[in-house]
Amino acid sequence: MRGQRYSFVSKITCAVSLIVFILLTAFCAKSGNTNALELKFATSYPAGHPMTTDAFEVWARRVEQATSDKVKITIFPSDTLSSPLTAYDGVQRGVCDIAMLIQSYETNRFPLTMITNLPLDLPNAVVSSQVAWDLFQEFPEIRKEYKDVKLLFFYSTSAYQIHSPKKAIRNREDLKGILIRVGGPVDKAIAEALGGIPEFMHMPDTYLALSKGVLDAHMSPFGPMKGLRTAEVTRFHIENANLHTSIFGIIMNLEKWNGLPPEIQAAIESVSGHEAAKLFGRVFDKTDDETIQFMRNKGDTFIHLTEAEKMEWRKALDVIVEDRVKELVAEGLPARRILHAVLRLKEKYSELYP
């Protein structure tokens, strides 16, 4: 009897041990390389936003694959880890390892980078992103603006247009005296040059202001409008004004970067730079297409400026460009050379990515 009981207990013990072994093996397989370096990545987009799912998460997976899972990137969306207002300093101090940087929030820190934000008729996000990265490679003065961090790549919005809830805007006369939501200094200068009255407002607050009639119009790319609901309360859209684009940067803590082995650095760079700029630019341009289709489905009106009218707008906007370039040149910065490079690169990449 005692031998039978011992045999039964032994069988149970073996079975439990086998189950534990199987579970541990499965857990380890799922977890992957437990010695991987984990990098915390702070972004502003919500978890379900296309820029998160189709751009940030895709790039993170590419980094993991390129480094053979030696690097793992964990994304913290919706400003939960760091604010874009303090992204550069936050990365420098190690609050996060990688962050999305919005240069227009700190224009004095990035005066040469911000030349790409001027109204230069850049047609889409892919072109603008590629132009910015080439400028970074070409001009040490731009690289100096990021000397305290590792810049991994730039990406850009698509072109800003003007959207209104009640009034069709077909020419500069229609813009005179109307209150236009703007999000930065370039937007403000554009609104004023075209005869409007700029009103600075954060994007999340714009939906309510438009729906209540506080604002007459909204300056924005098409892409973010569906997610932020401004697409629901605007009915008239200029589709070819191409007022300007807005550049972003993805930056990494420099000490953390310098601590990586050279082969890991090379692997990360292989999926960053131009490759990431194209990925993010295409995703942003795709969000434009999806938002435009949403607007068409609800019967919105799309306005195409005539060539003559667009030329009039460009004359007014060229003054903004020239004034800013003169200011920077007076400060001893190579703004004129960078502007010429932007225009040259715009032609190059517009042919490749129309």
Protein Blocks (a to p, Z undefined) as FASTA:
>chain_A
ZZmmmmmmmmmmmmmmmmmmmmmmmmmmmnmpakbccdddddfbdfklmklmmmmmmmmm
mmmmmnnopaccdddehhlmbcfklmmmmmmnomambdcddfklmmmlmmmlmmmmpceh
pabfklmmmmmmmmmmmmmklmmmmmmbccfbdcdddddddddfkbccfbfklmgopacd
dfbfklmmmmmmnopacddddfklmmmmmmnomambdcddfklmmmnommmmgcbdcfkl
ombacdddddddfklmmmpcfklmmmmmmmgmjlmmmmmmmmmmmmmmmmmmmmmmnopa
cddddfklmmmmmmmmmmmmmmmmmmmmmnopaklmmmmmmmmmmmmmmmmmZZ
